[in-house]
């Protein structure tokens, strides 16, 4: 490792050291990650293609699902190839600017994913509580604007992180025990005060994570109140089946995300670093990029029917054709 002559010069590159304590089994760890990455690519690409091709799936719920799949694809693709290079070829060096670019994509797309989950919850609420006005409330222009606003929100909140990290002094330390470019992992290497970085991270977490969770909770609470008025048993079953799918997507995204966030920011020393990094990798790769297309594909009948008919070479009838 090179030693920097100037104690306060930014390093030209960082060394991503993988998972500390598990270096001897890096190759074995990479095998399930590679398999899961393949599944996530096939599942999400297939889901986006299916929604694009099948006219019966051209509805707000499936458009939001397509957004979620695209975000999952970008998130895992910006992290896993780099991790596999560490595990397989011991390629640990990463340019400082390249680190910032990957950090931007990792945190930016994560924030966008939170926003899309919130939009899906609101879509569910409108579909159940205002079924007669659903098509007029969630029009294509509204969906496009909501998706664009969610994307811009995720991008804009991460830009200050880049400037703050860019101007931090790192002295002689440039080794990071991680497999991808994370904000707090690099900030902790600085030999200056990182108070403003921590405050900025907590502020963004409150503005995005907590705000989105509150919106999701409110939408599901109002949804459950509306569902009480439904008397037919089949209506209850259908509504709660769809609700279970969406709650599953929310849980597998938020729980590991908050676990990773709080262990990094508050340094929970009782948790082994290797466990934290494994959860962080699973959060970006397995949860949700791999599980989301599987959960939605199995639970939502319309998607299952579309997949079957697509493989059979049949065209799924659209709503107008029925």
N, C-alpha and C positions, 0 to 999 in steps of 0.2 A: 504494500500500500504506500503510495507516495506521501511524503510529508510536505506540507505547504509552508513556504518560507514566511509568508505574511500571515500572522495569526488571524487576521480578519478578512481574508480573501475567500470568496465563494468557491467551492470546489468545482472543478471542471466536470466531474462525474461522481456518481454515487455507486456503492457496491451493495446490491440486493443479495443478502446472504441466505435467503430461503427460510426454512423453519429451523430455528436453533435447537440443537439437541437431537435432531432427527436427520442429520446429514447422511448417515449411512443408509437410510431407507428412503431417500429422496426419489429414487427410481421407482420404488414400489408405490409411493404416494402418488406419483405422476400417472400411473396406469389407470386407477379409477377416475382421476381428474380428466384424463384424455377421453375416456369412455363417456363421461358425463358431458363433456364439451361437445362431443359428436352428437349425442342425443339432443342437447339443447339446440345445436345448429339445425339438425333435421326437423326437430319438433317445431321450432319457431318459424323457420323458413317455410315449412309445410303449412303451418297455420296462416301465415300471411298470404301465401299463394292461394289457399283454399278460400279465404275471405275475399280476396281479389277476384277470383274466378266465379264463385257461386253467387248468383244474384239474390238468392234467398237469405244470404248473410249480409246483405248491404243495409245494415241497420246500426244505429248508434252504439249498441252494446258491443257488436263485433268490430266496429271501427276502433273503439277504445281498446279492445282486446288486441287488435292488430298493432296499435301504437305500443302497447305493453310488450308485445313480442319483438318489435323492432328495437326498443330500448334494451331488452334483455340480450339481444344479439350483439349490440354495440358494447354493452357493459362487459360481457364475458370475453368478447373478442379483443378488447383493449387490455385485458389482464392475463388471460390464460396462456396465450402463446409465449409471453415473456416468462411466465412461471415455468413452463415446460422447458424453455431454453436454460433456465437455472438448474432444473432437476436433471436434464438429459446431457447437456453439453457444458455445464459449469460456466455459462456465460452470464456473469453477474454484474458487469459494468453497464451503467446507463448514464448517458450524457445528462448534465444538469437541466438543460432546456427540455430534453426528451422526458425527463422525470416530471417536469411541470406540465407538459402536454398530457401525459398519461394521467396525472393527478386530476387535471381539469376534466377529462372524460369520465374518470371513475366517479368523482363526486358530483359532477354535473348531471350525468345520466341517472345516478342514484336519486338525486333530488327530483328529476323529471319523472321517474318511476313513481315516487310517492304522490306526485300530483296527478298522474294518470289513475292511480288507485282511488284517489279522492273523486275524480270525475266519474269513474265507474260506479262508485257508491251513490253519487248524485243521480246518475242515469237510472240506477235501480230504484231509487226513491220516486223519481218522476214516473217511471213505468208502472209502478204499483199504485201510487197515490193519485196520479192524473192520467189514467190510461187513455181517455178520450182526447186529451190535449197533447199526448206524447209526441206525435209526429209534428205538431206545430211548434212545440217548445224546443225540441232537439232537432233542428233542421241541419242540413249539411253545412251551411255557412256558420252556424253557431258551433258545431262540432269542430270545424276548422279553426275558428278563432280561439276556442277553449284549448285545443291542442297546441296552437302556436303560443298562446299566453303561458301555458304550463312549461313549454320548452324554454321560452325566454326567461321565465322565472328561475328555472334550474341553472341556466347559463349565467345569468347576471349575478346571482348570489355567490357564485364560485370565483368570479373574476378578482374580487379583493383578496382572496386567499393567495392567488398567484403573485400579486404585487407584494404582499407581506412576506411570503417565503423568499421571493427574489432578492429582497433587501436584508435578509437575515445574515449575520456573520456566523460561519460554521467552524472557524478555527481549523483544527487538524482532523476533525472527525468526519468521515464520509461513509461509514459502514452502517447499513440499515438491515436489521433482522426482519425481513419481510419478503414477500414474493411479488408484490406490486407496489405502485407508487401511492402512498397514503400521506395525507396531510400531516397528521400529528406525529407520525413516525419520523418524518424529516425535520419537523419543528423542534422535536426534543433533542436533536443533535446540535442545535444552536448554542453558542456560548453567551448569548445575550438574553435579556428578559423576553419571555414568550407570552407574557400576560395578555397582550392585545390579540395574539393569535388564538389563545384559549377563549377569550371573551367573544371574538368573532365567530369561532366555531359553535359556541353555546348559543349565541344569538341566532345563527342560521338554523340550528337544530330546533330552537323554539319557534322561529317564524315559519319553518316548513314542516318539520316532523310533527310537532305538537299541534299546530294549526290544522294540518291535514287529518290527524287522528281525531281531533275535535269535530271537524266537518263530517268525517266518516261515521263517528259515533252518533252525532245528531241525526244524520240521514237514516241510519239503521234504527234508531229509537222511534223516529216518526214513521218509518216503514212498518215497524212492529205494531205500532198503534193502529195503523191503517189496516193491517192484516187481521186484527181482531174482528173486524166487521165482516170478514169473508167466512161464509158458512159452509160451502161445499168442501168435503174432505180432500178432493183432488186438487182444488185450488190451494189449500193449505200446503199439501205435499209439494206441489210445483213451486210455490213461492219459497218455501224453506229449503228446497233442494238447490235452487238458484242462489239463495242467500248463503248457504253453506259453501258453495263454490267460491263466492266472492270473499267471504270471510277467510277461507283457507288461503287465498292469494294474499290477503292483507297480513295474515299471521306469519306466513313463511317469508314475507318481506320485512316486516317491521321488527319482529322479535330478535332475529340475529343481527339486524342493523343496529338496534339500540344496544344490544350486548356489546358489539364491536365498538360503538361510539363511546360508551361510558367507561369501558375498560381502558381505552386509549387515553381519554381525557382525564380520568381520575386515578389511573394507575392502580387498579385493584391487584395488589401483590399476591393475594392468595390464589389467583388464577395463573397456572403455568403459562409462560409465553407461547409454548408450542400449541397449547389448547386454544389460546386466543387466535393465533394465526390460522389454525385449521378451521375454526368457526368463521373467521373473516373470509377465507377462500371459499368455503361452502356457501357463505352468504352471497358472494358474487357469482359463483358458478352453479352450484346445485340449487340454491334457494335465492331467487326464484327461477332463473333461466331454464333449468331442466324440468322442474316440477310444474310450472304454470301451464305449458301446452298439454302435459299429461293430464293434469287435473281438469282443465277445461274440456279437453277432448273426450274424457271418460264421462264427465258429469252432465255436459250439455248435449241433449239429444239431437238438436239440430246440427251440431258439428259432427256428431257420430254418423248421422244419416248422410251428411254431405261427403264425409270421407268414404263411406261404403259405396255410395253411388258414383263418386269420382273414380274409384278403382274399378268399378263395374262399367265405366264408360258411359254412364247415364247423366243427363242434365237434371240437376235438382230444380223442381218447379219453383218459380218465384211466387211471392204473395199475390201478385196481380194475375198469375195463371191459375190460382186455385179457385 
